[in-house]
Amino acid sequence: MSPFARLSIFTIGAVGLLNIVWISYGGFEFVWRDLLSPVIGVTILLAISAFYTVYRPVKDFAVVTLWTAILISFSVVAALNSYLMASLQFSFKDEYLAAFDHLFGFDWVSLLELVGRDPMIGNVATAIYSTSLPLVAFTLIYLGLTGRSKRLELFMTSLIIACFVTIALSGPMVAMGPYGHYNIPAELYQEFAPAVTTQGPGSTWLSHVMGLRDGSMRILSLSNSEGVITFPSFQTVMSVLMIFALRGYGWVSWCGGILNFAILLTVPLDGNHYLADMVAGAAVAVLVWYGLLKLQEWLARRATAYSAPRHVPAMMFGPS
């Protein structure tokens, strides 16, 4: 197993242990049966990876199944951790995030009104926004099956660590998002139904976050969890990391870059994000990617140095 795979597993395990302690001593209950499907899936994938590593070596397929198992485990742990972090009762920071947008001339409300005039634009944007998670799966499979295991390791480890950094920042920087902060009436967006809003009595985000904050939601379940992070934008983190991961691979790089750029354009309205959220998400992605890239390069140099043959004087062992 590669150093980056071990690092990813260790990170997931450490945060998972934190989740267990937090749930146990924080007055929460967890629906443990929700783990049945992920545990079965991860077990099967690890068994397949071990089979194609040891008994019938097919390296690329073994790598893909291993990282898919890691991705599933990470998704479970991250979802729980984001809900626990949302329960911290920090004050909402919307006024500061909105002030950042205004400082740089970004008018979120005007953008919503513009898109609201033509629901077709909003519907297309929502469809594009929804491709983000399938693109993560595509990136994993493409890099793995084309033998680019080092780039795959860098991408997946960056995604995992950047996500946990994002979750850690989301606690003290909690925000309602523009829909809630500007008190946007549903009539302005109901025609194109953005993917995420925090407004209205039917908003799952609103009921979950407020319930976590006021103590009325203490039963955590994977079956009804959703994204509850506003700052930084994890959607931005994912798109930036995918652009980096697919860079330099011809038409795949161009198609991936264009689609991820299109996703970034949809993040403010469909993701309920300020421009500040996106800037912070991009910063997290860049810092984590290049930090891990330097670590990967250092590990490669170290491995080369240790594997290089060393000249040993013959007389060290005495005359022949």
Secondary structure, DSSP 8 states (H G I E B T S, - for coil): --HHHHHHHHHHHHHHHHHHHHHHHTT-EE-GGGGHHHHHHHHHHHHHHHIIIIIS--HHHHHHHHHHHHHHHHHHHHHHHHHHHHTS-----HHHHHHHHHHTT--HHHHHHHHHT-HHHHHHHHHHHTTHHHHHHHHHHHHHHTT-HHHHHHHHHHHHHHHHHHHHHHTTT----HHHHTT--GGGTTTT--S----STT-HHHHHHHHHHHTS--EE-GGG------SS-HHHHHHHHHHHHTTTSTHHHHHHHHHHHHHHHHHHHHTT--HHHHHHHHHHHHHHHHHHHHHHHHHHHHHHHHHS-----GGGG---
